[in-house]
Amino acid sequence: MNLRLLASILLTSVTAFAVAQNATEIVRKADEMMRGEKSSYSEITMRIVRPKWERSLSFKSWSKGTELSLVFITSPAREKGQAFLKINREMWSWNPTINRTIKLPPSMLSQGWMGSDFTNDDLLNQRSIVVDYNHSIAGEEQVEGWDCWRITLSPKPDAPVVWGKMILWITKKHYLILKSEYYDEEQNLVKTELAHQIKVVDGRTIPTLYELLPADEPGNKTIVELNTIKFNIDIKDSFFSLRNLTQVK
Amino acid sequence: MLLSLSWRNVWRNPTRSMVVVVAVALGLWGGVTTMALINGWVKQRIADSIQNEISHIQIHNPEFLLNEEVDKTFNFDSVAQALSSADGIVGLSGRLKVFAMAQTDRANSGLVVLGVKPNSERSVSGIPNKLIMGSFLEGDFKTPSIVLGKKAAEELKLVNYELTDSIAQKLSAMELRLGEQIQPLVGRRIRTRSSFMNALRAELEPALFNHYSETLADSCASFRLNGPVVLTFQTPAGELHSAMFRVRGIYRTSNTAFDARMAYVNFENLALAANINPNYVHEVALLCKDNTSVVSIAQTLSTTYQNLKVRRWDEISPEIALYAAFGDFMGLIYIVIILFALAFGIINTMMMNVLERYREFGMLMAIGMNRLRVYSMIMMESVFLTLTGGVVGIVFSIVFIKIFAQTGFDFSMWAEGFEAIGYSSVVYPDITLANYVLVTILVTATGVLASLWPARRALKLNPMQALRVE
């Protein structure tokens, strides 16, 4: 009797300890899952939904590490042929209608990329969800049928982040972030990111549909769908050059 | 004798003369007032831009001016000592100038960030006195402070819309029904202007909504002081660095473009974050005693500091110097156009005058008045006629300009458009004595020119034939 009580107390405290230690670990694994491979090729469709209009944009994207990436727009016809190149922290754009390569200045980087809710800044300047926050497991919930940890991220003092809090739902099975909520410092919801349609693609399990919903502007959203994706493709650094920016197809 | 004769001739047909006098007076009143408005406008723009934006003289590392790169600094101590004791310089501020991406929880925007020492900045710039909310950079805080322009704060979505109790009470006092209908909104905080408008539209009846919504939105807007702003900028080593700042104050100038772009932070904070030696600066801004001493001071400075680029305000912002010259010229063009149109009216009147008085001219010539005298008499009549109108018009405009120089001429109906291009919406007309003299000369010249044709007509008369005209 006493032994069993002791055992149960011990066990619960051990699991609690293990869980507390794991929150950061879980986020770190999830972050790695999102970044992952050495190189990739993908075909993506982005739908920008506003209360009064909607448009969609398709593009091909090549990337190598986090430093190099090249994006080529395939539709709509008006924008077809535009390309964007990112090397380290710098970004260039090629516009075939004016036949010019433009280096994007800092002010341009902060505008919405192709009119979406994503900013160029988001693409370039991902502050690490691992380094800048303290993590704690707030519970376990099901999201779209998947068992998830609900993890609360609170920014470390002096960390240069604007959020007051983030909540992530990470699947237990694959360490995928299915849902993230961003809160301001007054704990009001600012935006929600959702991931759906978990599939096995090219040997990796990933969500293939993403949604971004700003909380202040009901009716606005951006939907990103991965149509094709290949990992660890054979691609040289020289592919990511200003020269290739104007020639890529 | 000829003078008084001409003066009396002008008033032989008072109605006809008065028509011309009034036309000239109104034309000149309009012209001179326009001239004064343009002049006052431009002067204000120059004063505002020197005071808030560019100061009298700026000193840079010449390489910084090419691309405004963050590593092109120069040693502040090498110039500060000499400058602060120099004659005619009343203010001196060493600044860091960094291009940064600003991120808040709801938006992003590009900013030019000036790192300044609050005390010295106050001696050069009017911005610390242009705050509409919060305070300037003085005061010790754990997180560094940033002061933003109103437009930038709006773009970064650092605005809340909240209908407070006191506003609601004032509204009830103003219009009872409005106060009642607005009740459900009291105390609610709304993030964007459009959703605030939507909330209003839901509560108010359409007539009240159309009438009050814009004013309500303006008076309910409050800026989120202490709101977080993360600035990302390049360090001299070429790396990107992010640092957290909190909003302490919001300023507003008459130039919206400036408000959208310039942000102020403490010099030490920026130097530390950007990893710049705190003895080095990108820019030194100087304020001189007055606009006239600038040229000579700039001259001396550029010979003293050969390795630095010293620029006057009209070199930093040539478009403003251009406006100054342009403003005077524009006013003159208006007046010349108005006088040209009036000249036809005067010619008409004088012509009627001359045709009516054939018999009289014949008589005058017959009793020995020579042609030159007849000619000058008609010319003087014309000049008197125009000048009377001119004097009345100028007196009117002096009074008008004097009044509006005190109260200001309010264009706030179109304020947004004006302020978008950097002009204040309240204009204080201003005109120099030289301009009045110039206008008087132009009016006299118009009188002379307008009399040429009618007078020539009179000269062609044969006295004997003219006497027989009935």
Interface residues (C-beta under 8 A of the other chain):
Chain A: R89 P105 P106 S107 M108 L109 S110 Q111 T119 D121 N125 R127 D158 A159 P160 V161 V162 W163 G164 Y182 D184 E185 N188 V190 D216 E217
Chain B: F99 A100 M101 A102 Q103 T104 D105 R106 N108 S109 G110 T143 R191 T192 S194 S195 G227 P228 V229 V230 T232 F233 L240 S242 A243 M244
